[in-house]
Amino acid sequence: MSVEPRDDSLHWDLAAETITVRIRWFGLAAGCVLVNFIGRDTNQLVLNGILAFGALFAVFDTWWSYQGKVFLGRWPLFISMMEAIYIGLLCSYDHGLESPFRFYYFMSLLVCAFRYPPSVIYATLGLHGLSCVFVMIAASERPGNDHVSLALMLVLLGWVTVASKALASLVQGASRRLAHLNSELQENQALLEQRIAERTQALQESQAFLVQQEKHAAFGLLAAGIAHEVGNPLAAISSLVQMLSRRDQDKYTQERLQMVDEQLRRIHRTLQELVDFSRPASHEKKKCDIHEIIDAALNIAKYYKRKKGKRIVTRYATGLPPLYLARDQVVQVLLNLILNAMDATEEGQMIEIKTSLESGWLKVAVSDDGVGIPAEKQESLFQAYYTTKKTGTGLGLFVCRHIMEDIGGKIELTHSDESRTTFTIYLTDDTIRELDDLHPAETQTETKEINAT
């Protein structure tokens, strides 16, 4: 998670513009009260007209501010000149430098200090100073408009300029510091949220893996119990069949007893495979033939109810050396991929298992002719509790990924469209890394069809 960068200068300009708009409206309201309700009867119409012009300017300024813009922001000196003329006219038609409108000069400098750099502020001070000179000249016949008043006014303008600039610098510096601290706070908050999400996901994955392991352990206990309960009467039946076979029987009876014995042996093999699969997976690493591991997974998968009517084809590349790995864990991964492929296909469709050696990796690709996985769901396939099946738990592929990472391999969805889906597991060890590539097109392959039991 990331925090978008902020333009502090733009943020400050808009804040200063908001302050400016409020000061202008306050000044206009005070001017209207002063002209119309404080007993002024001289040039009242002219003063109201000048104030109306100022109100029109304030309306445009307010509209731009609501749009998130600064009115005439590119021409600050033009605004300062207009304000100097505007205030000068108000003072000239009122009482010159003794007019209360002279305080508009101070407000203009205060606003300018918050909005513009020092060069514009001092240029504005010069324009207001010239405006005061013209006001004194225009109202020189009125009492109180002398050189002393002008000098005092210029001094006050300079003092307000310096003070306003100092205050604006202080406020702007504090604003920048607060903005920086706020940005750091947002970054830290985003980082904290990210870490919480990561820890939550890790916890969910650990819980999911534990649930899967507990289910596997419970299945093992159940399978062992079934094997024991079924095995005892099975052994008794087998003994009886062998005893009957030793007696003199006609040919028909001997053939039927032999068929019963064969089926009993088949049941015994099935129970043994069930017990072997359900026992706790060994993490012990040893040299294993990857094709023997695939065949072991297929021998278990042939009992799956959805195997019927589907063709499983193996294409084994010759010349692959044995790998140093934990056999039981790889069997579990391959069995899960094979069962998923069976769930994804209909009767008459094919499942293909292909091996190859490429770039130091022994690859086992499990493909099916199912409908494929939608693109929007592919990124979530290996997450805990995510499933595309109506009755799935969402733990199969998650556990497969966990196992492959533990043994130093990886698992990927390497292809999926409307007609074919392929999952590939990658295995390696020191021996495999030193071998040249063995591509399926360059090696002889063995094709097997695994029929349902």
Long-range contacts (C-beta under 8 A, 24 or more apart in sequence): 1-190, 1-191, 1-193, 1-194, 2-190, 3-183, 3-186, 3-187, 3-190, 6-179, 6-183, 8-175, 8-176, 8-179, 11-179, 12-172, 12-175, 12-176, 13-70, 13-73, 13-115, 14-65, 14-68, 14-70, 15-175, 16-111, 16-114, 16-115, 17-61, 17-64, 17-65, 17-70, 17-71, 17-115, 18-65, 19-111, 19-114, 20-61, 20-111, 20-114, 20-115, 21-58, 21-61, 21-62, 21-65, 23-107, 23-110, 23-111, 24-54, 24-57, 24-58, 24-61, 24-111, 25-58, 25-62, 27-54, 27-104, 27-107, 28-54, 28-55, 28-58, 31-90, 31-101, 31-104, 34-100, 34-101, 40-94, 42-94, 43-93, 43-94, 46-93, 47-90, 47-93, 47-94, 50-86, 50-89, 50-90, 50-93, 51-90, 53-86, 54-86, 57-82, 70-115, 76-112, 76-115, 76-116, 76-120, 77-120, 77-123, 77-124, 77-127, 80-108, 80-112, 80-120, 80-123, 80-124, 80-127, 80-128, 81-127, 83-108, 83-124, 83-128, 84-108, 84-124, 84-127, 84-128, 84-130, 84-131, 85-131, 87-128, 87-131, 88-131, 88-132, 88-134, 88-135, 91-135, 91-139, 92-134, 92-135, 92-138, 92-139, 95-139, 95-142, 95-144, 96-135, 96-136, 96-138, 96-139, 96-142, 96-144, 96-145, 97-132, 97-135, 97-136, 97-139, 97-144, 97-145, 97-149, 97-150, 97-153, 98-142, 98-144, 98-145, 98-149, 102-132, 102-153, 105-131, 105-132, 105-153, 105-157, 105-160, 106-156, 106-157, 106-160, 109-157, 109-160, 109-161, 109-164, 110-160, 110-164, 112-164, 113-161, 113-164, 113-165, 113-167, 113-168, 114-164, 114-168, 114-171, 114-172, 118-165, 121-161, 121-164, 121-165, 122-161, 124-161, 125-157, 125-158, 125-161, 128-157, 129-154, 129-157, 132-157, 204-384, 204-385, 205-384, 205-398, 205-402, 207-384, 208-384, 208-385, 208-394, 208-395, 208-398, 208-399, 209-384, 209-395, 209-398, 209-399, 209-402, 211-395, 212-393, 212-395, 212-398, 212-399, 216-278, 216-281, 217-280, 219-278, 220-278, 220-279, 220-280, 222-278, 223-274, 223-275, 223-277, 223-278, 224-275, 224-278, 224-279, 226-271, 226-274, 227-271, 227-272, 227-274, 227-275, 230-267, 230-271, 231-268, 231-271, 234-264, 234-267, 234-268, 234-271, 237-264, 238-264, 238-265, 238-268, 270-303, 270-453, 273-299, 273-300, 273-303, 277-331, 277-335, 281-326, 281-328, 281-329, 281-332, 282-326, 282-327, 282-328, 283-326, 283-328, 283-329, 284-326, 285-324, 285-325, 285-326, 285-407, 286-324, 286-325, 286-327, 287-322, 287-323, 287-324, 288-322, 288-323, 288-324, 288-325, 288-327, 288-330, 289-322, 290-320, 290-322, 290-323, 290-330, 290-355, 290-362, 290-364, 290-427, 291-316, 291-320, 291-355, 293-327, 293-330, 293-331, 293-334, 294-334, 294-353, 294-355, 294-364, 296-331, 297-331, 297-334, 297-335, 297-338, 298-338, 298-353, 298-450, 300-331, 300-335, 301-335, 301-338, 301-339, 301-342, 302-450, 302-451, 302-452, 302-453, 303-453, 304-339, 304-342, 306-342, 306-343, 307-342, 307-452, 308-347, 308-452, 309-347, 309-348, 309-452, 310-342, 310-345, 310-346, 310-347, 310-348, 310-349, 310-350, 310-351, 310-452, 311-348, 311-349, 311-350, 311-351, 311-449, 312-338, 312-350, 312-351, 312-352, 312-353, 312-448, 312-449, 312-450, 313-350, 313-351, 313-352, 313-353, 313-447, 313-448, 313-449, 314-352, 314-353, 314-354, 314-446, 314-447, 314-448, 314-450, 315-352, 315-353, 315-354, 315-355, 315-440, 315-445, 315-446, 315-447, 316-354, 316-355, 316-445, 316-446, 317-354, 317-355, 317-356, 317-357, 317-438, 317-439, 317-440, 317-443, 317-444, 317-445, 318-443, 318-444, 318-445, 318-446, 319-438, 319-443, 320-355, 320-357, 320-362, 320-438, 321-431, 321-432, 321-435, 323-362, 323-427, 323-428, 323-429, 323-431, 323-432, 324-429, 324-430, 324-431, 325-407, 325-409, 325-427, 325-429, 326-407, 329-403, 329-406, 329-407, 330-403, 330-407, 330-425, 330-427, 332-399, 332-400, 332-403, 333-400, 333-403, 333-404, 333-411, 333-425, 334-364, 334-366, 334-425, 336-396, 336-397, 336-399, 336-400, 337-366, 337-400, 337-423, 337-425, 338-366, 339-396, 340-396, 340-397, 340-423, 341-366, 341-367, 341-368, 341-370, 341-421, 342-368, 343-389, 344-368, 344-370, 344-371, 344-421, 345-369, 345-370, 346-370, 354-440, 354-445, 356-437, 356-438, 356-439, 356-440, 356-443, 357-432, 357-435, 357-436, 357-437, 357-438, 357-439, 358-437, 358-438, 358-439, 359-437, 360-428, 360-432, 360-433, 360-435, 361-426, 361-427, 361-428, 361-432, 362-426, 362-427, 362-428, 362-432, 363-424, 363-425, 363-426, 363-427, 364-424, 364-425, 364-427, 365-414, 365-422, 365-423, 365-424, 366-422, 366-423, 366-424, 367-415, 367-420, 367-421, 367-422, 367-423, 368-420, 368-421, 369-419, 369-420, 370-420, 370-421, 371-418, 372-416, 372-417, 372-418, 372-419, 372-420, 372-421, 373-413, 373-416, 373-421, 378-413, 378-416, 381-413, 382-411, 400-425
